[in-house]
Amino acid sequence: MHYIYSEMETVKRLIDNKVNLYLQKEKMTLLDDNSKPSIFAPMSVAFIPAENEDEQGQHNG
């Protein structure tokens, strides 16, 4: 669970510095056209590492 908070801090830093992040697989950007945080992207970005870890665990048995 600690990694989610770490990722949220990174997302917050990106938003605070107006750095947009495009997630190709999810077809989502961190900031909207007005450089405001999109509604769902910040939470989605934070949970991607957890989802990837779960997927790797499923593949490894």
C-alpha positions in Angstrom: 0.0 0.0 0.0 3.0 2.3 0.6 3.7 2.4 -3.1 0.3 3.9 -3.8 1.0 6.9 -1.6 4.4 7.3 -3.2 2.8 7.3 -6.6 0.2 9.8 -5.5 3.0 12.1 -4.4 4.6 11.8 -7.8 1.2 12.5 -9.5 0.7 15.6 -7.3 4.2 16.9 -8.1 3.4 16.5 -11.9 0.1 18.3 -11.5 1.6 21.1 -9.4 4.3 21.6 -12.0 1.8 21.5 -14.9 3.5 18.4 -16.4 1.1 16.4 -18.5 1.4 12.7 -18.7 -0.3 10.7 -21.5 -1.1 7.1 -20.7 -1.3 5.4 -24.1 -2.7 2.1 -22.9 -5.4 3.8 -20.9 -5.9 6.6 -23.5 -5.9 9.1 -20.7 -4.0 12.3 -19.8 -3.2 13.7 -16.4 -4.2 17.2 -17.3 -7.1 18.3 -19.5 -7.0 20.9 -22.3 -7.0 23.8 -19.8 -4.0 22.3 -17.9 -6.3 21.3 -15.0 -6.2 17.9 -13.5 -8.5 15.5 -15.2 -11.1 13.8 -12.9 -10.0 10.2 -13.0 -6.5 10.2 -14.3 -4.6 11.1 -11.0 -6.1 8.1 -9.2 -5.7 5.8 -12.2 -2.0 6.8 -12.5 -1.4 6.0 -8.8 -2.9 2.5 -9.1 -1.1 1.4 -12.3 1.9 0.1 -10.4 -0.4 -2.0 -8.2 -2.2 -3.4 -11.2 1.1 -4.3 -12.9 2.3 -6.0 -9.7 -0.9 -8.0 -9.5 -0.6 -9.0 -13.2 3.0 -10.1 -12.7 2.0 -12.2 -9.7 -0.7 -13.9 -11.8 1.7 -14.7 -14.5 4.3 -16.1 -12.1 1.9 -18.4 -10.4 
